[in-house]
Amino acid sequence: MNHNFTDLFGLEPAQVRKNCILVPFYFPHMLELFQIDDWKKGQCFACGNHESFTLIHTRMGAPFVGDAVLYLNETKCENLFFLGSCGLIQQAGSLAIGSLVVVNKAFALESFTAILLQNCTFDKSTLAEKNFLNTLVDKVDKSVTVASLGSIHLETTITGSLIENNIDVVDMETSAFLHAAKHIHRNAAALLFVTDILNETSPFSYSPEDKEKIGASQSAAVHLLMKQCQNLT
């Protein structure tokens, strides 16, 4: 079944900019930080235009993010950025809550059932396109390997496997984002801010100190992405 782009996104395909920034959830002052004045809500996604990019709220989870990217094949969008959160497998070096990282490799572990049954494998992954990624690498804390999982509740049950496979962080969407972008032949880069540490802190509640660090990281990420989009316009 063909779904109408405008009904889903609230914008017509021709209104989508060359650069798009996808976010899976709202965070404090998000629209203000991105300088978005006119916010359109579609049946599934929500969008707003800045002069140098289109901001798209996708909702959380691989299906929503992956589908949003695939639908963008109907537009003139050339460059895709994903801005999301991640959990640190273990604190190491300078990485900590509030760190800003860019993804160089993403493993696909989106199956809830596979994790629940302890049957997940690390045989499906994708690399970010190096030249496009390098525009962000020197501006963040680290380039990382992420595993995109299908469950927050179960992520601690496979911590050992994550460490064995040299995973730095976990999230829910980056693998779908990068795989979908490659499928439609678009440039793509994923920028993540660390909100928690597996087995140590919660991704749902933060101390005042951590909340301040995460807020600063979100603001820094927005500033960086806006600058990148301006350079690419």
PEFEN-V414168 format. One record per run of one state. SS is the DSSP state (2 for helix, 1 for strand, 0 for the rest). FROM is the first residue (numbers start at 1). TO is the last residue. If there is no record, write none. Layout:
# PEFEN-V414168
[[SS	FROM	TO] [SS	FROM	TO]]
This chain:
# PEFEN-V414168
[[0	1	4] [2	5	9] [0	10	12] [2	13	15] [0	16	18] [1	19	23] [0	24	29] [2	30	33] [0	34	38] [1	39	41] [0	42	45] [1	46	50] [0	51	52] [1	53	57] [0	58	61] [2	62	74] [0	75	78] [1	79	88] [0	89	91] [1	92	92] [0	93	94] [1	95	95] [0	96	99] [1	100	109] [0	110	111] [2	112	116] [0	117	124] [1	125	127] [0	128	129] [2	130	137] [0	138	141] [1	142	149] [0	150	154] [2	155	164] [0	165	168] [1	169	171] [0	172	173] [2	174	183] [0	184	186] [1	187	197] [0	198	207] [2	208	232] [0	233	233]]
